[in-house]
Amino acid sequence: MTYIDLLEAIAGKIAALWPERTIYRDFCPADFKRPSSFLWVSPETGYRDASIGLVEWTFEAELELFSATDAYDAESTEALRADQAAVLDAFGLPITVGDRTVMVHAMADSPGPGAAYVIFTASWLDSRPGYTDPDTAMPPAGTAPLMEDYQLNVSVTSGPDREERDDAD
């Protein structure tokens, strides 16, 4: 699972709240429609070492909510607060992303004039990209597997058909 998969799942939950609204991604045009929202990933998103075979992903995204304006082009703080509460309620339970389940934390400050914000954070452990555990890796095709434990028993016996030799002569 990548942070892009998680972002798509978050956008899907937001789109389910308001199917008629546009969700702008990564940039918000100057002439955006209202009501709508703007979703982007924070630069702090990425991964860091957790162990030799694992990385810890940290994810942060921000959602900016825009409500409809009145005749004076003013947004309703009550409408922004209601939209913000709906988003917070939608992220009360873990979300499923592919075959993984991730707890996404949603937090928000009081809406300001013109917009309301919700910040999403999550973290999870994943396999290090490109890492293969040498203890469980399969040998390349066409090569013999490496031996770990072996025992070699050699015995020489003389029988009735064998003549004892003395190599000292």
N, C-alpha and C positions, 0 to 999 in steps of 0.2 A: 504494500500500500504506500502510495506517495502522498505528499501534501496536496497535490492536484486532485487526487481522488477524494480526499477529505473536503476540499473546497467545493467540489461538485456536489457532494452530499449535503453540505450546508446550504448551497444555493438551491438545491432541490427542495429542502424543507422550507426555505423562505418563499420560494415560488408557490408551494402548496398553500401557504397562508393567503396570498393575494395573486391568483393566477393572471389577473388582468394588468398587473403592474410590471413595469420593465425593471430588470436588475442589470445595471451597468457593471461591467467588469473591467478592472485595471485602469480605466480612465472614465471620466464623467464629462460628456460634452457640455459646452456652455449653454446650449439650448435644450437641456434635458426636459423630459415630460414629468409632470407631477400628477399624482403621487407616484414615487418610484424609490429606488434604493441604489446604492453604489457599494459594491463589495470588492475589497482588494486584500492581498496578502502582505503582511508586514515584512520588512527586510530582515527581521530577527528569525524568520522561519529557516530551518535547516537541521542538520544533524551533527552530532559530536560523538566521540568515542565513548562506548560504554564498556566494552571488553574486546578481546581479540576478534571475536566473531559477531559482535553486536554493535549497533549504533542506536543512540537515543534521538528520536526526532522531536523537535519542539516546533509548534505551529502557532502562529498568531495571525488573525485576520480581523479586519474592521469592516463594519457595515454602517453606512450613513443612510439614514432614513429621511425622505423628503415627503411632506404631506401636501395636500392640495392647498392652494392659496384662496383667499377671499377676494372681494372686489378691490381691496386696497393692496393686493399682492403680499399680504401677511399670512404666515402659516399659523395654524392653530396649535398652541403648545399642548392642549388636551389631546388632539389627534396624534401628535407626535408621541406623547406619553403612552397612549393606548397602543400605538404600533410597536413601540419599544417593549411594552409589557407582553404583547402577543409573541414577539420574537423570543423573549426570555422564557416564557412558558413553553414554547416549542422545543427548547433545548434543555428541558429538565431531566431527560433520560438519555442514556448512551445511544449513539446512532451506529447503524451498521453500514460499513463501507466494504463492499466485496465480501470476503470471508472473515473480516475482522469487526470487532465491536469496540468503539472508542468513546470515551467520555469527553464531550466537548463542554468546556466551561464558558458560559456566556455572562458577561457583566456589563453594566451600563451606569453612566452618570445621569443626572437630571438633564432633560433636553434643554438645549440653549435656544436662542433665537434663530429660527430658520432650519434647524436640523437636530436630529437625535442620533446618538451613536450607540452601537453594541460592539463589544470586543469579544472575540472568540479565541480561546486558548485550548491547546491539547498537547499531550506528549505520549509517546509510545516507543517501545523497543522493536527493532526489526533487525533482520540479518544484514550484515555489512555487505554493501554492493560488491559483487565480484569475489567475495571470500569463499573459499572451499576448505572445509575442515580436513586436514591431512589424515586424521584417524579414520574418517568415514568415507573418504574420496575413493571413487572407483579408479583402478589403473587405466591408463589410456588403452584404447583398442589395439590389439595386436601385441601387447606386451604381457609378459608373465607376471603374475602377482608377486609381490615381495613376501618373503617368508619371515615369520616372526619367531616361531619355535620349531625346532626340529631336533631329532635324535637319530644318530647313526650308530647302529650296532653291527659290528663286524666280528665274525668268528671264523677261525680256520680249524678245521677238524681233519684228522687223518682217518681213513677208513681202510677196509680190507683191500681195496683196489689201489690204494695209494702207498707208495713206498716212502719211508722216512728218508729225508735227505739231510745230509750235513754239509752245509755250504762251506765249511771250514777247509775242505780238501783243496 
